[in-house]
């Protein structure tokens, strides 16, 4: 985090994703992931040289509704949810996620940093 938010990169790094595509199967795994995200947020915030860097959280194939109310302002700032809109392959299905309010929050968040 410290390296990629340094002035050397000229604010080209706008987000840091804590974990890419976790896949919790049990409730306790999801709870563990949420605790990890909160801890990672603090770690990134403490190390970031650019305070405007967004901290991206992967929705873990759970859908955006699973994350409603999780790490929201004012306690958690500069957080965005990374989501996958279609899945094919080992899951054996394609699913679409169209949560307009979450996408609008992301656009609003991004507009603050530009």
N, C-alpha and C positions, 0 to 999 in steps of 0.2 A: 504494500500500500504506500509506504513512504516513498519508495522509488518512483512509482508510476503517477504519484500526485505531485511530484517535485516540479519546480519551474522549468526544468529541462524539457519537459514534454509540452509546455505551453498550453496547458488546459485541454489537450487533445483527448485525455482519458476522462470521460464524463461519468463513468459508472464502474463499480467493481462488484462482480457477482461472487457471493460468498461460497456457493456450492452449485455445481452444474448437474441438473437432472437427478436429484435424489429420488428414491422410489420407496417410501415407507409403506409397509404392508399392514402393520399392526398399529393400534392406537398409541401404544407406548412409543413406537418409533416416530410417529408424527409429533408427539409431545417432546421427544428428545430433539427432533429437528427444530422445533420452535425455540427451545432453549438454546440450541446452537446458534440460530439466527440472531437471537438477542445478544448473546455473548460476542459473536462475530461483529455485530454492529458496533459495539463498544470498542472492540479491538481496532476496527477500521477507522472509526472516528478519532481515536487516540493517536493513530499513526499518520493519518492523512495530513499532508501539507497544504492541500487545497480543500477548504471546508465545504465547498459546494459539490464535492463528488457525491454522486448518487450511489446508494448501496442497494444492489439488486438481489432479490430473493427469488429463487425458483419455486414455482407453485407445486412442484413435486407430483405432477400428474393427478392432483386432487381437485382441481377446479378452483376458480377464484372465490366461490362462495365459502369454501373451507377457511379462507383467510380473512373474511370480513371482520373488521375490528382489530386485526392483529397488527401490531407495530404502527399505529396511526399517530398523526399529529394530535396534540402538540408535544407529546413525550418522545416521539420518534420522527425525526425530520429527514428529508432526502431519501426516502425509501420507495423503491419501485418493485413491482411484482413482474417477474419474467414468466411468461406463459407459453405453452405450446398449443397451437390451435388445431392441430390434427395429429393423430397417432396411427401408425400402421405397423404391422409386423407382429412382434411377439405378443402384443395385447390382443391381436386378432380383431381389431375394430378400429373404426375411424370415428372420432368424436369432434364436434366443433364446440368451441367455447366463445360466446359472444357476450361478454359482460361489459356493456357500454360504459357504465359508471366507472369501473376500474380502469378502462382505457382512457377515459377523460381525465381521471386523476393523474394518470401517467403523463398525459400531454400537458396538463397544468403544471405538474412538477418539473418537467423538462423545460418549460417556457421560463421558469424562474432562473435557470442557470444560463440562459442565452441572452 
